[in-house]
Amino acid sequence: MARYEVRLREMDVSGPVVAGLWLARRNEQVTEGQPLLEILAGAAVVDLPSPIDGRLIVRCVEEDDPLETGQVLAVIESVE
């Protein structure tokens, strides 16, 4: 099974990223487009969706950690 790193892209948010709130649990099956993480960026709240179908195996950041563009947020094992 392939692993996919979910990264925070510049286009996902505008302004400084303050914090995140996980919407998916470790080892949970996720589908493409399903929100994984809610991100507070400036005054906006943005849902970061899963880019693939699979299982969320690693959450690389904790809730309320400061986030940076390009940072790995999670690892998903693809369903094949």
C-alpha positions as a Python dict, from the first residue, in 0.01 Angstrom:
ca = {
    (1, 'M'): (0, 0, 0),
    (2, 'A'): (122, 347, -87),
    (3, 'R'): (154, 626, 166),
    (4, 'Y'): (63, 986, 88),
    (5, 'E'): (184, 1289, 286),
    (6, 'V'): (-81, 1556, 332),
    (7, 'R'): (91, 1896, 331),
    (8, 'L'): (-36, 2245, 398),
    (9, 'R'): (-27, 2428, 67),
    (10, 'E'): (-12, 2804, 32),
    (11, 'M'): (-341, 2796, -161),
    (12, 'D'): (-520, 2621, 129),
    (13, 'V'): (-507, 2929, 350),
    (14, 'S'): (-443, 3301, 338),
    (15, 'G'): (-277, 3476, 626),
    (16, 'P'): (-94, 3321, 918),
    (17, 'V'): (-214, 2980, 1035),
    (18, 'V'): (-293, 2992, 1401),
    (19, 'A'): (-421, 2646, 1491),
    (20, 'G'): (-586, 2329, 1374),
    (21, 'L'): (-864, 2102, 1499),
    (22, 'W'): (-867, 1739, 1386),
    (23, 'L'): (-1193, 1613, 1236),
    (24, 'A'): (-1060, 1262, 1156),
    (25, 'R'): (-919, 1008, 1403),
    (26, 'R'): (-603, 798, 1366),
    (27, 'N'): (-669, 471, 1182),
    (28, 'E'): (-1000, 605, 1050),
    (29, 'Q'): (-1095, 528, 691),
    (30, 'V'): (-1126, 853, 497),
    (31, 'T'): (-1257, 934, 152),
    (32, 'E'): (-1130, 1183, -101),
    (33, 'G'): (-1273, 1526, -17),
    (34, 'Q'): (-1359, 1437, 344),
    (35, 'P'): (-1243, 1710, 585),
    (36, 'L'): (-942, 1593, 790),
    (37, 'L'): (-844, 1908, 972),
    (38, 'E'): (-1008, 2242, 1044),
    (39, 'I'): (-751, 2524, 1022),
    (40, 'L'): (-780, 2869, 1173),
    (41, 'A'): (-602, 3113, 940),
    (42, 'G'): (-638, 3476, 1032),
    (43, 'A'): (-1012, 3529, 1080),
    (44, 'A'): (-1113, 3239, 854),
    (45, 'V'): (-1171, 2872, 932),
    (46, 'V'): (-1077, 2638, 645),
    (47, 'D'): (-1141, 2263, 614),
    (48, 'L'): (-844, 2071, 475),
    (49, 'P'): (-984, 1776, 276),
    (50, 'S'): (-832, 1433, 223),
    (51, 'P'): (-670, 1419, -122),
    (52, 'I'): (-727, 1040, -154),
    (53, 'D'): (-930, 747, -25),
    (54, 'G'): (-743, 561, 246),
    (55, 'R'): (-670, 526, 615),
    (56, 'L'): (-533, 811, 825),
    (57, 'I'): (-231, 644, 985),
    (58, 'V'): (-32, 940, 1123),
    (59, 'R'): (-131, 1284, 1246),
    (60, 'C'): (195, 1483, 1236),
    (61, 'V'): (69, 1786, 1427),
    (62, 'E'): (-129, 1823, 1743),
    (63, 'E'): (-435, 2043, 1780),
    (64, 'D'): (-344, 2408, 1830),
    (65, 'D'): (16, 2362, 1702),
    (66, 'P'): (131, 2653, 1484),
    (67, 'L'): (138, 2542, 1119),
    (68, 'E'): (355, 2645, 825),
    (69, 'T'): (310, 2621, 449),
    (70, 'G'): (468, 2300, 319),
    (71, 'Q'): (451, 2126, 655),
    (72, 'V'): (342, 1759, 660),
    (73, 'L'): (15, 1743, 852),
    (74, 'A'): (-79, 1379, 812),
    (75, 'V'): (3, 1054, 636),
    (76, 'I'): (-267, 852, 461),
    (77, 'E'): (-224, 493, 347),
    (78, 'S'): (-406, 455, 18),
    (79, 'V'): (-671, 193, -46),
    (80, 'E'): (-575, -20, -343),
}
